Amino acid sequence: MKTFACVKAGFIAAAIMLAQPLSALAREEKVKLSDCPAAVQKTIKENANGGKILEIEKETKKDGTVVYEAEVKKSDGKTIEIEVAEDGKLLSVEDEDDEDDDKGDDDD
């Protein structure tokens, strides 16, 4: 019985150790455009080019760095993701439709 308790404790300790790195990578939360810093709002609007902002996520990375990711549906129907640093610096603009196409290739 004592051995079982030690094995059980070992499994619990291992589970905790494995779970921590996953949760420590980043924390994401959905936010409204109005909740973003003014510089972030400006960069998102400029790069959305009149498209509809579908959602914005605020991602806080393990080191405390904050990045905003906006998903935007443009007037031509394409969806893009705009990634902006907390200070308003544009980090990237990616075509989300291309990513969906890549995922769909496996089904062919």
N, C-alpha and C positions, 0 to 999 in steps of 0.2 A: 504493500500500500504506500509505503514511503517513496518507493521508486516511481510509482504512478504519479504522485504529487510533484516530484522533481521534474518528470517528463512534461507534465501538464504546465508547470511553471515555465519550463523552457520554451514550449510552444507559444505561450502567451507573450513571453518576452520577445521572441522572434517576430510574432505578428505585430507587436507595437513598433519594433525597430523598422520593419518593412513598410509600415503604414506612414511613418513620419516623413520620409523623403517625398512621398507622393503629395502629401498635403503641404509640404514646405516649398514646393516648386513655385506656385503662384496662387493668388486668390483673385477670382473674377466676380464682379457684380455688375448687374445691369444698372445703368444710370440714364437720366434724361439729359438732353443737350444742355438745358438750362443749369444743370448741376455741375457741368464741366467748367474748368477755368476759362476765362474770356479768350485767352490765346488759343486754347484747344478748340473752342467753338468756332472761332474765326477760320482756323485751318481746315476744319471739317467742312464748313460751309463753302469755302473757296474751292475745295477739291471735289465737293459733291456736284458742283456745276448745275445746280437746280434740281438734282435728283432727290428722291424721297429717302429720308433717313429711316431705315427699318428698325435698327437697334444700335445702342452704344454700350460697350462693356468697358469697365475700368478694371485693368489688370494690375495688381500689386505683386511684383516679383519678390523672390526670396530676399534679395538685397535691398528691398524697399523702393526700388524704381517703379514708377507708375507710368503705364502706357494706356492710352485710350484707343479702342478699336471700334470704328463705325462701319456698319453694313449699310450700303446705300444702293437703291435701285435707280438706275439712270433712266432718262427719258427713252432711250433706245431699248429698254428692257433688260439690259445687262446689269448684273449685280457686282459691285466692287467693295473691297474692304480698305478703309483708310486707317492707317496706324499713325498715331500722333503721340509725341512725348508730352509730359506734363507741362513743359514750358511752351508748347505750341509748335515745336519743330516737327515737320512732316518726316516720318520715318519710312513709310512705304504706302503705295497704292497697288493693290492686287486685284486682278480680275477673278472674282469668285466663280464665274461660270467655267473658266478653264480648269479649276480644281475639281468641279463637279464632273466635267468631261473625263478627267483622268480616273476618277473613281468608277465611272461607268464603263470604262474600257475592260475591266475585269469580267463584266457580265457578258461580254460578246462571245 
